[in-house]
Structures are given as C-alpha cells and as structure tokens.
Amino acid sequence: MPATVSATLKVVLREPPETQEQGDLIMVTLHNEPRGLPKNVTLDASPLQLQCPAKQWRTACTRAEQIRAGGLPALFIVEAHVAAQAGTLRGVVKGIQVVEGKAPEKAAPAQ
C-alpha cells in the first residue's frame, strides 16, 4: 500500500498571469515546463491549474500594485494543495505572499 501524503507546491510568479473569474474563485492556468532535472531523468510538460478565492487574489494584486508603484517588481509566492486530475496538475491556493523583487539594474553611463 502506498504511503499517504498531503502534497503542496510553491510557485513564484514574476508577472501576474491571465485569470478567469468563476463565481467566488479566480482560475489561473500555467504551463509547467520542468527544468534542471538530473541527467537521464525526464518529466513531461503539463498544465498547472490553480484555483484561488477571489478576495485573496485581489488582495495580493493590490499589494503587488503598491510595490510596483515604488519602482520595484512584485513577486507572487503562491502555495497550493495539489493533486493530479485527468492529466493536469490542479491546485487550490493555500496562501499568497507578495514580496519586493530586486530593483532592475541601471545601465552604466556611456563614456
């Protein structure tokens, strides 16, 4: 009998993705493309669909706008419960943290 686990996934989004609203939920579809795998190991690219309460998503977007207004990029750190369903990885958002990214490097003045 396989071991039972409760799987969660953490995703960092550098840009807010396209969303669809369905009732009280925001739906986000991302394309998962595995990189940095060990030699001779492969994983298929697959869609990742996230569901998030609309209020939680809007709060995160408001925070991101405040960070961007200060001239810095905003990063969305999303933690979700996940499971596979019909060949798709599906997640229900547990929490979103919005943090400041690194300031863009300024080009050195020409001499």
N, C-alpha and C positions, 0 to 999 in steps of 0.2 A: 504494500500500500504506500503510495507516495506521501511525502511529508506535506503538511498543510502550512501554507504561508499566507500572509497578507502583504501583497506587493504594492509598493508605492514607487513613483517615478518623479524625479525632479528635472524640470526643463527650464533653461534660461532663454528667454526671448529678447533679442536686441531691438526688435521693432514690434509694435502691436500688430498681430495678424488680422486678416479679414475675419469677421464674425457674422453669425446669423443669430437672430433672437427668436426663440420659440417659447412663448409664454414667459415664465419667470427664469428661464435658462438662456445662457449665451452658449452657442456652439462654435467651436474652433476646430478646423481640420488642418493638421500639419502633415508634412511629408517627412517621415523618418528615414534618413539615409545613413546607415551605420558606417562609421569611420574609426580608424585607429585600432582595428581588431588585430589579435595575434596572427602571426603567419599561419597560413593554411586554414584559417577559420573564416567562414562567410556567414552573413545574415542577409536575407532579402530586405530590400527597401519596402516600407509599408506605411500606410496612412496611420496617423495617430489622431483620434477624435477626442476632444476634451469637452466636457460639459461643466459649466460654472454658473452658480447663482448670479443673475443679472446684477443685483445690488453689489455683490463682491467684485465683479468685473468693473463696474462703473467706478467704484471707489479706487481700484487700482489704476484705472485710466486717469482719474483726476489727479492722483499722486504723481503719475508719470508726466502729466502736463505741467505740474508745478516744478518738477525737476528740470524739464526741458526749457521752461521759462527762465531758469537760472543759467542757461547756456550749456548744460551738461546733458549727455544722453541718459535715458532711463532704461534700466534693465528690469524685466519682469521675471522673477524667480517663482515658478509655479510648481507646487507639489500636488500630486494627484494619486488617488487609488486607481489601480489599473487592472485590466483583465482583457483577454483576447476574446473577441466575438466575431464569428464569420470572417476570419482572415484579417481583421482590423484590430489594432490595439486601441482600446477605449479607456478613457479616464474620467473620473469625477474629481474635480478640483477640491482639494482639502484646504489649501491656503495659497495666497499670492503675496509675495513681498516685492515691493518696488524699491530699487536702490539706484543710487547715482553711479553711472558708468564713468570711465576715465574721460577726462577732457580731451577733445581732439588736439593732436599735436599741431602746433602752428609751424608753417613753413619758415625756414631761416631766411632772413632778408638777403636779397641778391647783392653781391659785392662788385 
